[in-house]
Amino acid sequence: MLQNTDRSRTALGNADGPPPGGATGIGPLVNLARGFLRRQYAIVIFGAVLALAAGLIYLRITPPTYTAQVRILLGNQKAQFIQQQSAVAEPSFDPREIETQLQILRSKAIASDVIDKLDLTADLTRNADSLLTLMGRRLRKWFGGTPGPDESESQARLAGDVMTAFQERLTAARVNLSNVIELTFSWNDAARAAQIANAIADAYIADQLNAKFEANRTATLWLQQRIKALGDQAETAERAVNAYRSQNNIVSTEGKPIDEQQVTQLNSRIVAARAQTAELLARLNRYESILKENPSKGESIGTLDASGSDALASPIINSLRQQYLELVRRESEWSARFGKDHLSVVNLRARMREIRASVLDEVRRLAETSRSDYEVSKQRQQDLEKQLSEAVSLSRATNSAEVTLRELESRAKGYRTLYDTFLQRYMGSAQQESFPISDARVIYPASIPQSKSKPKTTIILAIALFGGLGLGVGLGLLRETMDRVFRTPDQLEAALRLPCLSVVPLLQAARLRKLKASLLPDRETGRRTVSTHSPLHWAVMNMPLSRFAESIRSIKLGIDLNPTQTTNKVIGITSSLPHEGKSTIAASLAQLIGQGGKSVILVDCDLRNPSLSKALAPDASVGLLEVIFEKCSLEEAIWQEPKTNLAFLPVVRIRPLLHSSELLATEQMRKLFARLRTTYDYVIVDLPPLTPIVDVRATATLVDCFMLVVEWGKTKIDVVQHALHTAPNVYENLIGVVLNKTDMRAMLQYDSHRSDYYSDDHYVHYGLTDV
């Protein structure tokens, strides 16, 4: 890569940043797009026209296609009088079932039925033998394909091609999430397309009816055989049950054996006896608890209220309790009135004790009664448990026979149930066979299409237009990508990391011819006068108010304001490749400096191809080489131009030089340039290009700075970068680059955001013109 130095970018700024003027956002993108369209509009238009022509040709040669649509509803409801269970399972439609029906619609069986019914073989054969198919067969034959098939294979292949052509024109899809299927068929005739679409729907419904009829008939035959077998099996099983029951003397009532009924009854009686015994025991315990909590010498019967609920249910106890409570009330009143020790109060208390004793005696009587009842109930419970044990022992003897009997009864019942079920299904199947109905029906028959479905003229033309524009833009981008040359100062600065000193316009050939015709003969002021016959090298003097002259002035100003050198007396001008205009720039710069009153000498150091010497001093017999070899003095080799005070040191090439770089690096050459440095204000050196030869690298000790000339729109970026990479001593001393031979009109297409900079109106305002 190029070496990255810390040199100043001068006033031009950094080319890696945004365009001058602070343009950011969408503006640069718009300018970039505008510039791209200006440069590549021809190829974009060519791509669009080409694609439109292809689209029109396609529309012209492609026959129209009409598409007819049919909608079929799945899951049609049966008539009310035949809604009976079918012999064939009929689950509700789900996505898998609908996909199955779609495959049936697209099947070869439906297609073959329609093809035979409407006699479509001839039409489909023409479609199968299309131009592309015939060309494919011909190519396979030419490139060593298999030998041609015999007649039978040819017919089979033709039939397959016909079927494929039919199925390619047929599409079937579900309408959203409904049970409706939309069937479409494409044909080159509108009426025929509708006829074929309706025929496909009819064939599908007929296939559904035939399939259901065959299924019902098969199921009916099978059911007849199965019903007869099940009837025989059920009858045999029932006879076996009766024979086994008689053999083991098993009698039952209400469907249960007698011993089983006896055990069940005994269990019920034992449960009731146990409940009664438990109830009597609980009542006895409560009575005994009351007696324990109310001793005979107690003063109160208040505990009877809490635990003697059964005792309180006795009418005798309730009567005594009422009397007791009345006495308690009267005792309380009399005690308060007459005092606790009054005789009446004492009598009341005695009466209360007697009543309480009576209550407790009644409770004891009830307890004895409950104990007696409890003993009787307990004895009865024990008797029932003994009878149950005997009954259970008796029933165990017949358990094995009962298990076998139940197995025989279960088998007989199963056969009878299956017989009844199959008999019912047989009746439903017989009815449905007599009146079969399809699960699908047409809800929207196909009508004749009013317009063609393809090719769509508007869509084809739109696709062709946008495709052509895309093709043109792609080709334009490809050209832009492959255009690896310098077009703008920003591009040059970004690629080389060097400031652009000037943009020199291209001198038109017509203008140069006009200048050549107007040039006066060289004045005979001396024997070594610089020739002015070349209009290219003297354009800066002959067109002082031109943009070319102004661009040369910009180069001189860049040299004078270069901050990297204290003095710029010796300036070397080079390029990457020959014919980039470095000699013209060197001669024009020297003339401009001399015209400004400074002493300047122009030295031709292109020893192998001294084109500048041929243009300015074609008659020179001595020059630079003779001076350094001391064959003549410096004054004898210098040519003068009196009008511009320009001195020129040419090179006289008598024979090919094999060691030009060594000559440029000699001590005599350094002494010569040291003398020129002290004699002249500026020394302009025309150097050879960098890429072909290495002479420029040898001049690094002779010159103070270098200036690189790059030809606009021709010099490759990679070439310049490689040339500078291989000459690091030259790159470190470069003060800038000149973009030469620039087409100012074309620059508007590449540097549109600086369009005002390249406009001629501003130059005319200050008197500058190329006319």
URZIDA-V658806 format. One line per field, one symbol per residue. ss: DSSP state (H for helix, E for strand, - for the rest). psi: psi as a letter, one per 30 degrees, with the letter a starting at -180 (. if undefined). A space follows every 50 residues. Layout:
ss=???
psi=???
This chain:
ss=---------HHH-------------HHHHHHHHHHHHHHHHHHHHHHHHH HHHHHHHHHHH---EEEEEEEEEE-----HHH------------HHHHHH HHHHH--HHHHHHHHHHH--HHHHHHHH--HHHHHHHHHHHH-------- HHHHHHHHHHHHHHHHHHHEEEEE-----EEEEEEEE--HHHHHHHHHHH HHHHHHHHHHHHHHHHHHHHHHHHHHHHHHHHHHHHHHHHHHHHHHH--- -EE--EEHHHHHHHHHHHHHHHHHHHHHHHHHHHHHHHHHHHH------- ---HHHH-HHHH--HHHHHHHHHHHHHHHHHHHHHHHH----HHHHHHHH HHHHHHHHHHHHHHHHHHHHHHHHHHHHHHHHHHHHHHHHHHHHHH--HH HHHHHHHHHHHHHHHHHHHHHHHHHHHHHHHHHH-----EEEEE------ ---E--HHHHHHHHHHHHHHHHHHHHHHHHHH--E---HHHHHHHH---E EEEEE---HHHHHHHHHH----------E---------HHHH----HHHH HHHHHHHHHH---------EEEEEE------HHHHHHHHHHHHHH----E EEEE------HHHHHH-------HHHHH-----HHHHEEEE----EEEE- ---------HHHHH--HHHHHHHHHHHHH--EEEEE--------HHHH-- ----EEEEEEE----EHHHHHHHHH--HHHHH-EEEEEEEEE-HHHHHHH -HHH-----HHHHHH------
psi=lkkjlglkgaffakffallkggjlbfeeeeeeeeeeeeegeeeeeeeeee eeeeeeeeeefkklkkkkkkkkklhkkllefgilklfkkillkleeeeee eeeeeglfeeeeeeeeegigeeefeeeehleeeeeeeeeeeehhlllkla eeeeeeeeeeeeeeeefffkkklkjbglgkkkkkkklgkeeeeeeeeeee eeeeeeeeeeeeeeeeeeeeeeeeeeeeeeeeeeeeeeeeeeeeeeeghj klkhgkleeeeeeeeeeeeeeeeeeeeeeeeeeeeeeeeeeefilfglfl gffffefheeeffkeeeeeeeeeeeeeeeeeeeeefeflfgkeeeeeeee eeeeeeeeeeeeeeeeeeeeeeeeeeeeeeeeeeeeeeeeeeeefffgee eeeeeeeeeeeeeeeeeeeeeeeeeeeeeeeeefikklfllkfjlklkkf lkelkjeeeeeeeeeeeeeeeeeeeeeeeeefihlkeleeeeeeefhkkj eljklkjkeeeeeeeeffkllkkifleikkkgfjfefgefefifglfeee eeeeeeeeeegjffkekhejjkkllellgfgeeeeeeeeeeeeefffkkk kjkjgiffiieeeeefifgkflbeeeefghflleeffkkljeeghkkkjl kjjelkkfheeeefgleeeeeefeeeefelekjkkjllleeelgeeefgf felellkkkkkkgekkeeeeeeeeefiefeefgkfakkjlhkjeefffff hffhefegkfeeeefggklg.
